[in-house]
Amino acid sequence: MRRRGVGIVGVAAVAHHAANKGAQQQAAADQAAMQQAAPVYEAPAAPAAPASDPVTDQLTNLANLHASGILTDKEFAAAKAKVIGI
């Protein structure tokens, strides 16, 4: 029995496969090189919250209590004077 040869079509298919595989390997190598060469930029850290002043915090709390009706005008004025030190 005679065996068929690979023929021109078979050789072309093998050559095409080898070329395609080589192109894929080259593309992967190029991508890896780009990832290594590209600098990594990170977003700057958010600025730290300024240290809160206890007097300002107390006055803000008193103003909120006054605005919500918990403190009367007279109570608010007295508490504010006490916090300020008058």
C-alpha positions in Angstrom: 0.0 0.0 0.0 1.2 3.4 -0.9 1.2 6.2 1.6 0.2 9.6 0.6 2.7 12.4 1.0 2.1 15.6 2.9 1.9 17.6 -0.3 2.0 21.3 -0.8 -1.1 22.0 1.2 0.2 20.1 4.3 3.5 21.9 4.2 1.8 25.3 3.9 -0.4 24.5 6.8 2.6 23.5 9.0 4.4 26.7 8.0 1.4 28.8 8.7 1.0 27.2 12.1 4.7 27.8 13.0 4.5 31.4 11.9 1.4 32.1 13.8 2.8 30.5 17.0 6.0 32.5 16.6 3.9 35.7 16.3 1.9 34.9 19.4 5.1 34.3 21.4 6.6 37.6 20.2 3.4 39.4 21.1 3.5 37.9 24.6 7.1 38.9 25.0 6.4 42.4 23.8 3.6 42.8 26.3 5.7 41.5 29.1 8.5 44.0 28.2 6.0 46.9 28.1 4.7 46.0 31.6 8.1 45.9 33.0 9.2 49.1 31.4 6.0 51.1 32.2 6.4 53.2 35.4 3.7 52.6 38.0 1.9 55.7 39.1 0.0 55.8 42.3 -2.5 58.3 43.3 -1.2 60.7 46.0 -2.4 60.0 49.5 -5.3 62.0 50.8 -4.2 64.8 53.1 -4.6 64.1 56.7 -7.5 65.7 58.4 -6.5 68.8 60.3 -6.3 68.3 64.1 -9.6 69.5 65.6 -9.6 72.2 68.2 -11.5 71.2 71.3 -12.9 74.7 71.7 -14.2 74.8 68.1 -15.7 71.3 68.6 -17.5 72.5 71.8 -18.8 75.6 70.1 -20.0 73.6 67.1 -21.8 71.2 69.4 -23.4 74.1 71.4 -24.5 75.8 68.1 -26.1 72.5 67.0 -28.0 72.2 70.3 -29.1 75.8 70.1 -30.3 75.4 66.5 -32.3 72.3 67.3 -34.0 74.1 70.2 -32.5 72.1 73.0 -30.7 75.2 74.4 -32.4 78.6 74.8 -30.7 81.8 73.7 -29.7 82.5 77.4 -28.4 79.0 77.9 -26.4 79.1 74.7 -24.9 82.5 75.5 -23.9 81.2 79.0 -22.4 78.0 77.7 -20.5 79.8 74.9 -19.0 82.3 77.4 -17.9 79.4 79.6 -16.2 77.6 76.7 -14.5 80.8 75.4 -13.4 81.7 78.9 -15.2 85.0 79.3 
